[in-house]
Amino acid sequence: MCGIAGLFSFGGAASPEKAELAAMNAAMHHRGPDGSSTFVDGPVGLGHVRLSIIDLATGWQPIANEDETVWVVFNGEIFNFVELREALERRGHRFRTKSDTEVIVHLYEDLGDRFVDELNGQFAIALWDKRLQRLVIARDRTGIRPVFYTRVGGRLAFASEVKALFTLPGVTRRFDLNGLASTFSYWSALPPGSVFEGVECLPPGHRMVLDASGVRT
């Protein structure tokens, strides 16, 4: 199943710490019992818990491009990754793993934010562009893989499950009555809402871009 988590700090907000990300990962251990990893670079911190399915030996995340300027954590499956990898290799990209995750960083190198248009699958992705200091969070078109997020202490926090957000000081646990009402009517809260006050869900087929100027969706 796997799970992703992360923090992005704006302005003078405290930079992410690995201990915070480790706590977020621990809350999602059941999603990825085979391993847990964290990555911090300036304003961004990424976490990942892994359920090993493809490339058991070398498919650990985050995965980077050749010069380690693009990093990604990913939850899901890319059904057409074999075809994408072959095309990327013909264009000169070098792969370190046999995982479906690695095609994401190379597609981003070639296409920028349009990389998601080439993906056939179910996914929640957080991609860090070190050169441009921007974070891209993306969700598959049918919304199979969730991404929840909230703002706390001048930072945006996101995760595959809301319980990971609750590990952060300042994130309150209060029900959102509108979210609860839509759950009883439609079996789930309607995006971008959730059943928790202050916690939102990235809608299916959407991207969120975070950089020093703010948040764009």
NULO-191857 format. One line per field, with one value per residue (C-alpha): residue in one letter; x, y, z; residue number from 1. Coordinates in nm, 3 decimals. Layout:
BEGIN
residu: c(A, ...) .
X: c(X, ...) .
Y: c(Y, ...) .
Z: c(Z, ...) .
num: c(NUM, ...) .
REM end
This chain:
BEGIN
residu: c(M, C, G, I, A, G, L, F, S, F, G, G, A, A, S, P, E, K, A, E, L, A, A, M, N, A, A, M, H, H, R, G, P, D, G, S, S, T, F, V, D, G, P, V, G, L, G, H, V, R, L, S, I, I, D, L, A, T, G, W, Q, P, I, A, N, E, D, E, T, V, W, V, V, F, N, G, E, I, F, N, F, V, E, L, R, E, A, L, E, R, R, G, H, R, F, R, T, K, S, D, T, E, V, I, V, H, L, Y, E, D, L, G, D, R, F, V, D, E, L, N, G, Q, F, A, I, A, L, W, D, K, R, L, Q, R, L, V, I, A, R, D, R, T, G, I, R, P, V, F, Y, T, R, V, G, G, R, L, A, F, A, S, E, V, K, A, L, F, T, L, P, G, V, T, R, R, F, D, L, N, G, L, A, S, T, F, S, Y, W, S, A, L, P, P, G, S, V, F, E, G, V, E, C, L, P, P, G, H, R, M, V, L, D, A, S, G, V, R, T) .
X: c(0.000, 0.274, 0.221, 0.368, 0.400, 0.571, 0.617, 0.683, 0.791, 0.714, 0.913, 1.043, 0.862, 1.064, 1.234, 1.114, 1.291, 1.347, 1.193, 0.866, 0.862, 0.949, 0.649, 0.424, 0.561, 0.507, 0.138, 0.112, 0.327, 0.044, 0.057, 0.428, 0.560, 0.869, 1.052, 1.041, 1.251, 1.280, 1.443, 1.500, 1.631, 1.586, 1.215, 1.092, 1.074, 0.948, 0.851, 0.769, 0.660, 0.703, 0.517, 0.765, 0.603, 0.818, 1.200, 1.234, 1.609, 1.663, 1.322, 1.353, 1.224, 1.276, 1.420, 1.620, 1.719, 2.076, 2.216, 1.989, 1.815, 1.469, 1.338, 1.010, 0.804, 0.514, 0.220, 0.048, 0.111, 0.212, 0.065, 0.254, 0.593, 0.765, 0.671, 0.758, 1.097, 1.184, 1.098, 1.295, 1.600, 1.589, 1.599, 1.916, 1.795, 1.981, 1.796, 1.933, 1.638, 1.376, 1.086, 0.791, 0.869, 1.183, 1.002, 0.836, 1.155, 1.270, 0.931, 0.940, 1.284, 1.143, 0.790, 0.777, 0.437, 0.285, 0.457, 0.130, -0.039, 0.176, 0.096, -0.157, -0.223, -0.331, -0.102, -0.026, 0.304, 0.520, 0.808, 1.078, 1.262, 1.580, 1.689, 1.362, 1.286, 0.934, 0.724, 0.464, 0.194, -0.029, -0.317, -0.451, -0.751, -1.000, -0.879, -0.788, -0.486, -0.561, -0.360, -0.474, -0.321, -0.341, -0.165, 0.007, 0.273, 0.349, 0.390, 0.183, 0.171, 0.042, 0.002, -0.177, -0.375, -0.512, -0.373, -0.021, -0.113, -0.234, 0.120, 0.215, 0.171, -0.097, -0.312, -0.644, -0.881, -1.228, -1.499, -1.619, -1.998, -2.032, -1.776, -1.959, -2.289, -2.149, -1.997, -2.339, -2.485, -2.206, -1.992, -1.705, -1.645, -1.657, -1.315, -1.158, -1.328, -1.272, -1.443, -1.192, -1.192, -0.892, -0.793, -0.847, -0.815, -0.653, -0.926, -0.877, -0.672, -0.533, -0.184, -0.063, 0.255, 0.432, 0.720, 0.837, 0.548, 0.279, 0.047, -0.111, -0.352) .
Y: c(0.000, 0.248, 0.596, 0.941, 1.236, 1.572, 1.927, 2.251, 2.560, 2.913, 3.225, 3.218, 2.902, 2.626, 2.391, 2.031, 1.787, 1.418, 1.336, 1.498, 1.302, 0.980, 1.031, 1.087, 0.770, 0.572, 0.665, 0.497, 0.191, -0.043, 0.101, 0.027, -0.236, -0.312, 0.015, 0.379, 0.668, 1.045, 1.321, 1.687, 1.959, 2.321, 2.404, 2.059, 1.728, 1.405, 1.078, 0.738, 0.400, 0.111, -0.204, -0.379, -0.506, -0.394, -0.398, -0.535, -0.474, -0.119, 0.047, 0.241, 0.596, 0.882, 0.826, 1.095, 1.175, 1.138, 1.453, 1.438, 1.768, 1.607, 1.381, 1.193, 0.990, 0.798, 0.582, 0.375, 0.196, 0.323, 0.068, 0.192, 0.236, -0.022, 0.168, 0.501, 0.372, 0.248, 0.586, 0.773, 0.553, 0.624, 0.994, 0.940, 0.900, 0.657, 0.443, 0.316, 0.094, -0.124, 0.042, 0.224, 0.521, 0.624, 0.707, 0.998, 1.198, 1.157, 1.250, 1.565, 1.651, 1.633, 1.769, 1.972, 1.968, 1.795, 1.471, 1.354, 1.357, 1.059, 0.844, 0.564, 0.444, 0.525, 0.753, 1.013, 1.187, 1.445, 1.572, 1.815, 2.028, 2.129, 2.381, 2.571, 2.511, 2.396, 2.103, 1.943, 1.721, 1.531, 1.286, 1.040, 1.131, 0.901, 0.974, 0.620, 0.732, 1.008, 1.313, 1.506, 1.835, 2.110, 2.433, 2.463, 2.699, 2.861, 2.523, 2.296, 1.933, 1.649, 1.274, 0.970, 0.947, 1.214, 1.038, 1.127, 1.496, 1.456, 1.371, 1.738, 1.983, 2.238, 2.016, 1.989, 1.693, 1.833, 1.699, 1.905, 1.873, 1.942, 1.673, 1.428, 1.509, 1.447, 1.118, 0.994, 1.102, 1.010, 0.756, 1.005, 1.374, 1.570, 1.712, 1.938, 1.880, 1.607, 1.492, 1.689, 2.064, 2.233, 1.924, 1.924, 1.659, 1.723, 1.656, 1.379, 1.480, 1.790, 1.924, 2.148, 2.353, 2.500, 2.746, 3.062, 3.259, 3.038, 2.753, 2.707, 2.434) .
Z: c(0.000, 0.108, 0.249, 0.203, 0.439, 0.439, 0.559, 0.373, 0.566, 0.449, 0.533, 0.888, 0.992, 1.155, 0.911, 0.906, 1.136, 1.074, 1.412, 1.305, 0.981, 1.162, 1.390, 1.088, 0.930, 1.250, 1.247, 0.905, 0.978, 0.880, 0.526, 0.485, 0.725, 0.513, 0.571, 0.673, 0.543, 0.574, 0.371, 0.463, 0.235, 0.340, 0.368, 0.270, 0.453, 0.299, 0.464, 0.319, 0.452, 0.212, 0.128, -0.104, -0.423, -0.720, -0.705, -0.353, -0.336, -0.465, -0.482, -0.155, -0.145, -0.181, -0.528, -0.709, -1.066, -1.194, -1.031, -0.725, -0.797, -0.815, -0.537, -0.510, -0.266, -0.411, -0.306, -0.571, -0.897, -1.242, -1.481, -1.789, -1.623, -1.846, -2.162, -2.001, -1.888, -2.236, -2.388, -2.120, -2.170, -2.542, -2.452, -2.251, -1.894, -1.669, -1.415, -1.084, -0.991, -1.153, -0.970, -1.121, -0.894, -1.081, -1.405, -1.220, -1.160, -1.521, -1.663, -1.450, -1.590, -1.942, -1.896, -1.575, -1.405, -1.709, -1.602, -1.446, -1.786, -1.891, -1.589, -1.618, -1.268, -0.917, -0.724, -0.462, -0.537, -0.362, -0.578, -0.466, -0.724, -0.543, -0.807, -0.815, -0.445, -0.522, -0.408, -0.633, -0.482, -0.724, -0.703, -0.961, -1.172, -1.003, -0.651, -0.550, -0.347, -0.094, 0.012, 0.321, 0.426, 0.684, 0.773, 1.110, 1.246, 0.911, 0.744, 0.525, 0.633, 0.416, 0.445, 0.309, 0.634, 0.867, 1.173, 1.056, 1.066, 1.425, 1.538, 1.486, 1.775, 1.697, 1.476, 1.658, 1.649, 1.588, 1.362, 1.069, 1.072, 0.699, 0.625, 0.847, 0.680, 0.331, 0.451, 0.559, 0.225, -0.020, 0.175, 0.201, 0.257, -0.067, -0.167, -0.071, 0.262, 0.517, 0.835, 1.042, 1.092, 0.931, 0.732, 0.357, 0.088, -0.249, -0.509, -0.766, -1.069, -0.899, -0.836, -0.556, -0.599, -0.298, -0.312, -0.138, -0.291, -0.140, -0.245, -0.587, -0.698) .
num: c(1, 2, 3, 4, 5, 6, 7, 8, 9, 10, 11, 12, 13, 14, 15, 16, 17, 18, 19, 20, 21, 22, 23, 24, 25, 26, 27, 28, 29, 30, 31, 32, 33, 34, 35, 36, 37, 38, 39, 40, 41, 42, 43, 44, 45, 46, 47, 48, 49, 50, 51, 52, 53, 54, 55, 56, 57, 58, 59, 60, 61, 62, 63, 64, 65, 66, 67, 68, 69, 70, 71, 72, 73, 74, 75, 76, 77, 78, 79, 80, 81, 82, 83, 84, 85, 86, 87, 88, 89, 90, 91, 92, 93, 94, 95, 96, 97, 98, 99, 100, 101, 102, 103, 104, 105, 106, 107, 108, 109, 110, 111, 112, 113, 114, 115, 116, 117, 118, 119, 120, 121, 122, 123, 124, 125, 126, 127, 128, 129, 130, 131, 132, 133, 134, 135, 136, 137, 138, 139, 140, 141, 142, 143, 144, 145, 146, 147, 148, 149, 150, 151, 152, 153, 154, 155, 156, 157, 158, 159, 160, 161, 162, 163, 164, 165, 166, 167, 168, 169, 170, 171, 172, 173, 174, 175, 176, 177, 178, 179, 180, 181, 182, 183, 184, 185, 186, 187, 188, 189, 190, 191, 192, 193, 194, 195, 196, 197, 198, 199, 200, 201, 202, 203, 204, 205, 206, 207, 208, 209, 210, 211, 212, 213, 214, 215, 216, 217) .
REM end
